[in-house]
Amino acid sequence: QDSKQESDDGPSYFPADEITQALQDCMDLSAPQCDRFISKLKATVGFVDDVDSNDDGTTVDSSSSSSNYVTNEESDDNDDSDGDDDGQVLEDGECELCERFILLTRHHLIPKETWARIVPKFMHAVVALEAYLQCEQASIKGKRLAKKKSGIATSTPTKQQQNDASDVQQPDEEQAKLLRRAETVLGDGLKHWIPILLDRMQAGVKSRTRTFTSITRSTMKLMLQHHTIDICRPCHSQIHRTHDNMTLALEYNTAESILNDDSIRKFCKWANKQKAGKYSV
C-alpha cells in the first residue's frame, strides 16, 4: 500500500545535490540557475516539493522559479523577448552559432526596440564622418596644389613651400581628431561600424565636386534592418535570455562578439550535439 501511495504521489527522493554538482561542473551554471533548472525538472518528473526550507528555517516557494537553460522546445516558441519582427522563420540552413543544419530564424544584431536610442548615436557619428571626408577632400586638393606649385625640387625648400607643406599636414591631424570623435560617440561596441558607414557614404559617387553622400535616418534604419544573422530558434532564445536588448545592441552586435560570451558559447557547444527535434529540416 505504501509503495502504491509513493508511485501515485511521484518519487520520494530527488537527487538535487548531485544534479546541481553536475550542472556546475559540466555547464558552469550559477547556483540560482541550477535551482531554477531543478525546480522545473521536479515538476516534469512529478516530484512534489511545493515548499523548500532554507538553512535559517524560512521557507521559499519553489514553484515560482523557471529555468535559464530551457530544456523544452515550447519555451523557445513562446520566447519573443526582443519585441520586434526578430525570429522570423526562414528556410533551412546552417545556424551561424551552433552550426547545426536546421530551420533558421533571423536575428537582428541591433534589436529594433533599441533603435530610438541607437540611431541618434549613429547620426552623430555620421556628422563627424562627413567632416572627416571633407577634410580628406581638402587634403587631396592641397597635396595636388603643393605639387603643382613646387615645380622642380630644390635642395632648400622655400618659405612658400614650407607653408604649403604645413597646410597639407593640418587636414590629416583634423581627420584623426574627427575619427576619434566618431569612435567616442559609438563606443567600443559599435566603432567597427565606422568603415561600414564610410563605405556607404562613398559608394557610387563619381563626381569630382562631390566625394560622398550623406546618410539619413531612414538609410541608417535600412542598414540596421539588414544587419542580421541566421540562427536556429534555440540559439536565438538563449541570446535574448542571456542579455537585454540594449546590451545586445551595444556589446553583442556581431556573431563573433555573441560567441565571446561564455554562457552563449557553452550553450551553442551543447546545442551542437543535440538533435534538431521539431526544428529539423
C-alpha positions as CSV (number, residue, x, y, z in Angstrom):
1,Q,0.0,0.0,0.0
2,D,2.8,2.4,0.9
3,S,4.5,1.6,-2.4
4,K,1.4,2.3,-4.3
5,Q,0.9,5.6,-2.5
6,E,4.5,6.6,-3.3
7,S,4.1,5.9,-7.0
8,D,0.8,7.9,-7.1
9,D,2.4,10.9,-5.5
10,G,5.6,10.7,-7.5
11,P,9.2,9.8,-6.5
12,S,10.0,10.2,-2.8
13,Y,13.7,11.1,-3.4
14,F,15.2,13.6,-5.8
15,P,19.0,13.8,-6.3
16,A,19.1,17.6,-6.3
17,D,22.6,17.9,-4.9
18,E,24.0,15.5,-7.5
19,I,22.3,17.3,-10.4
20,T,23.4,20.7,-9.1
21,Q,27.0,19.5,-9.0
22,A,26.8,18.0,-12.5
23,L,25.3,21.3,-13.9
24,Q,28.1,23.4,-12.3
25,D,30.8,21.1,-13.4
26,C,29.7,20.5,-17.0
27,M,27.8,23.7,-17.9
28,D,29.3,26.2,-15.4
29,L,25.8,27.3,-14.2
30,S,25.4,29.6,-11.2
31,A,23.6,28.4,-8.1
32,P,20.4,30.3,-8.9
33,Q,20.4,28.9,-12.5
34,C,20.8,25.4,-11.0
35,D,17.9,26.0,-8.6
36,R,15.6,27.1,-11.4
37,F,16.6,24.1,-13.6
38,I,16.0,21.6,-10.7
39,S,12.6,23.2,-9.9
40,K,11.5,22.8,-13.5
41,L,12.9,19.2,-13.6
42,K,11.0,18.3,-10.4
43,A,7.8,19.5,-11.9
44,T,8.5,17.4,-15.1
45,V,9.1,14.2,-13.2
46,G,6.2,14.8,-10.8
47,F,8.2,15.3,-7.6
48,V,6.0,17.1,-5.1
49,D,8.1,19.8,-3.4
50,D,5.9,22.9,-3.1
51,V,7.9,24.4,-0.3
52,D,11.6,24.3,0.3
53,S,13.3,25.1,3.6
54,N,16.3,27.3,3.9
55,D,19.1,26.8,6.5
56,D,17.6,29.5,8.7
57,G,14.2,27.8,8.9
58,T,12.5,30.2,6.5
59,T,10.5,28.8,3.5
60,V,10.7,29.5,-0.1
61,D,8.1,28.7,-2.7
62,S,10.0,26.9,-5.4
63,S,7.1,26.8,-7.9
64,S,7.7,30.5,-8.8
65,S,11.1,29.7,-10.4
66,S,11.9,28.9,-14.1
67,S,15.0,27.6,-15.8
68,N,17.6,29.7,-17.5
69,Y,18.6,26.8,-19.6
70,V,15.3,25.9,-21.2
71,T,15.1,22.2,-21.9
72,N,11.6,22.0,-23.6
73,E,11.0,23.4,-27.0
74,E,7.7,25.1,-26.1
75,S,9.6,27.8,-24.2
76,D,11.6,28.6,-27.3
77,D,8.4,29.1,-29.3
78,N,7.0,31.5,-26.7
79,D,10.2,33.5,-26.2
80,D,9.9,36.8,-28.1
81,S,11.9,39.0,-25.8
82,D,13.1,41.5,-28.4
83,G,9.6,42.8,-29.2
84,D,10.1,43.2,-32.9
85,D,9.9,41.0,-36.0
86,D,13.1,39.2,-34.9
87,G,12.7,35.5,-35.0
88,Q,11.0,35.3,-38.5
89,V,11.3,31.7,-39.6
90,L,13.4,31.3,-42.7
91,E,14.3,28.3,-44.8
92,D,16.7,25.6,-43.6
93,G,20.4,26.1,-43.4
94,E,23.4,26.1,-41.1
95,C,23.0,28.0,-37.8
96,E,25.7,30.6,-37.6
97,L,26.2,29.9,-33.9
98,C,25.8,26.2,-33.2
99,E,26.5,25.1,-36.8
100,R,23.6,22.6,-36.9
101,F,21.7,22.1,-40.2
102,I,18.2,23.2,-39.0
103,L,15.3,25.6,-39.6
104,L,16.6,29.1,-39.2
105,T,15.3,32.4,-37.8
106,R,16.5,35.9,-38.4
107,H,18.2,37.7,-35.5
108,H,18.7,41.5,-35.7
109,L,22.1,42.1,-34.2
110,I,20.8,45.6,-33.1
111,P,17.2,44.9,-32.0
112,K,14.6,47.3,-33.3
113,E,13.5,48.1,-29.7
114,T,16.8,49.9,-29.2
115,W,16.8,52.0,-32.4
116,A,15.2,55.0,-30.7
117,R,18.4,55.3,-28.7
118,I,20.9,53.8,-31.1
119,V,20.1,55.6,-34.3
120,P,20.9,59.1,-32.8
121,K,24.3,57.8,-31.9
122,F,24.9,56.8,-35.5
123,M,23.7,60.1,-36.8
124,H,26.1,62.0,-34.5
125,A,28.9,59.8,-35.8
126,V,27.8,60.4,-39.4
127,V,28.2,64.2,-38.8
128,A,31.8,63.6,-37.7
129,L,32.5,61.3,-40.6
130,E,31.1,63.8,-43.1
131,A,33.6,66.4,-41.7
132,Y,36.3,63.7,-41.9
133,L,35.6,63.2,-45.7
134,Q,35.5,66.9,-46.3
135,C,39.0,67.2,-44.7
136,E,40.2,64.3,-46.8
137,Q,39.0,66.0,-49.9
138,A,40.7,69.3,-48.8
139,S,43.9,67.3,-48.1
140,I,43.9,65.7,-51.5
141,K,43.4,69.1,-53.2
142,G,46.1,70.7,-51.0
143,K,48.6,68.0,-52.0
144,R,47.9,68.5,-55.7
145,L,48.3,72.2,-55.3
146,A,51.5,71.9,-53.4
147,K,52.9,69.5,-56.0
148,K,51.9,71.9,-58.8
149,K,53.5,74.9,-57.1
150,S,56.7,73.2,-56.1
151,G,57.8,72.7,-59.7
152,I,61.4,71.4,-59.8
153,A,62.6,70.3,-56.4
154,T,65.3,72.4,-54.8
155,S,67.8,71.4,-52.1
156,T,66.5,74.0,-49.8
157,P,62.7,74.4,-49.6
158,T,61.4,78.0,-50.0
159,K,59.3,79.6,-47.3
160,Q,56.2,79.3,-49.6
161,Q,56.9,75.5,-50.0
162,Q,57.1,75.1,-46.2
163,N,53.8,76.9,-45.7
164,D,52.2,74.6,-48.4
165,A,53.5,71.6,-46.6
166,S,52.1,72.8,-43.3
167,D,48.7,73.3,-45.0
168,V,48.7,69.7,-46.2
169,Q,49.6,68.3,-42.8
170,Q,46.8,70.2,-40.9
171,P,43.8,68.4,-42.5
172,D,45.5,65.0,-41.6
173,E,45.6,65.9,-37.9
174,E,42.0,67.1,-38.1
175,Q,40.9,63.9,-39.8
176,A,42.4,61.9,-36.9
177,K,40.5,64.1,-34.4
178,L,37.2,63.6,-36.2
179,L,37.7,59.8,-36.4
180,R,38.3,59.7,-32.6
181,R,35.2,61.8,-32.1
182,A,33.1,59.2,-34.1
183,E,34.7,56.3,-32.1
184,T,33.8,58.1,-28.9
185,V,30.2,58.6,-29.9
186,L,29.7,55.0,-31.0
187,G,31.8,53.4,-28.2
188,D,33.9,50.3,-28.3
189,G,31.0,48.0,-29.1
190,L,29.9,49.9,-32.3
191,K,33.1,51.6,-33.6
192,H,33.5,48.7,-36.1
193,W,30.6,50.4,-37.9
194,I,32.9,53.4,-38.9
195,P,34.3,51.7,-42.1
196,I,30.8,50.4,-42.9
197,L,29.5,54.0,-42.8
198,L,32.4,55.4,-44.7
199,D,32.0,52.8,-47.5
200,R,28.2,53.5,-47.7
201,M,28.8,57.3,-47.9
202,Q,31.4,56.9,-50.7
203,A,29.7,54.2,-52.6
204,G,28.9,55.0,-56.2
205,V,30.0,58.7,-56.0
206,K,31.9,59.6,-59.2
207,S,31.6,63.4,-59.2
208,R,34.7,65.5,-58.9
209,T,33.0,68.1,-56.8
210,R,31.1,65.6,-54.6
211,T,33.0,62.9,-52.9
212,F,30.3,61.3,-50.6
213,T,26.6,61.1,-50.0
214,S,25.0,61.8,-46.6
215,I,23.4,59.0,-44.6
216,T,19.8,59.9,-43.5
217,R,17.9,58.4,-40.6
218,S,15.8,56.2,-43.0
219,T,19.0,55.0,-44.7
220,M,20.5,54.2,-41.2
221,K,17.4,52.2,-40.3
222,L,17.6,50.3,-43.5
223,M,21.2,49.4,-42.8
224,L,20.2,48.2,-39.3
225,Q,17.3,46.2,-40.8
226,H,19.7,44.2,-42.9
227,H,22.3,43.8,-40.1
228,T,21.3,40.3,-39.2
229,I,22.4,36.7,-38.8
230,D,20.5,33.5,-39.5
231,I,20.4,31.2,-36.4
232,C,18.2,28.4,-35.0
233,R,15.4,29.1,-32.6
234,P,17.1,27.6,-29.5
235,C,20.2,29.8,-30.0
236,H,18.0,32.8,-30.7
237,S,16.1,32.3,-27.5
238,Q,19.3,31.7,-25.5
239,I,20.7,35.1,-26.7
240,H,17.7,37.0,-25.5
241,R,17.5,35.1,-22.2
242,T,21.2,36.0,-21.5
243,H,21.2,39.7,-22.3
244,D,18.7,42.6,-22.5
245,N,18.2,44.3,-25.9
246,M,20.3,47.3,-25.1
247,T,23.3,45.2,-24.0
248,L,22.9,43.2,-27.2
249,A,22.9,46.4,-29.3
250,L,25.9,48.0,-27.6
251,E,28.1,45.0,-26.9
252,Y,27.0,41.9,-28.7
253,N,26.1,43.1,-32.2
254,T,28.2,40.7,-34.3
255,A,28.3,36.9,-34.4
256,E,31.8,36.9,-33.1
257,S,31.0,39.1,-30.1
258,I,28.0,36.9,-29.3
259,L,30.2,33.8,-29.2
260,N,32.6,35.6,-26.9
261,D,30.0,35.4,-24.2
262,D,30.8,32.3,-22.1
263,S,27.2,31.4,-21.4
264,I,26.1,31.6,-25.0
265,R,29.2,29.9,-26.3
266,K,28.8,27.0,-23.9
267,F,25.1,26.7,-24.9
268,C,25.9,26.7,-28.6
269,K,28.6,24.0,-28.0
270,W,26.0,21.9,-26.1
271,A,23.3,22.6,-28.7
272,N,25.6,21.4,-31.5
273,K,25.4,17.9,-30.1
274,Q,21.6,17.9,-29.7
275,K,19.1,16.6,-32.3
276,A,17.2,19.3,-34.1
277,G,13.8,17.8,-32.9
278,K,10.8,19.7,-34.3
279,Y,13.2,22.2,-35.9
280,S,14.7,19.5,-38.1
281,V,14.6,20.0,-41.9
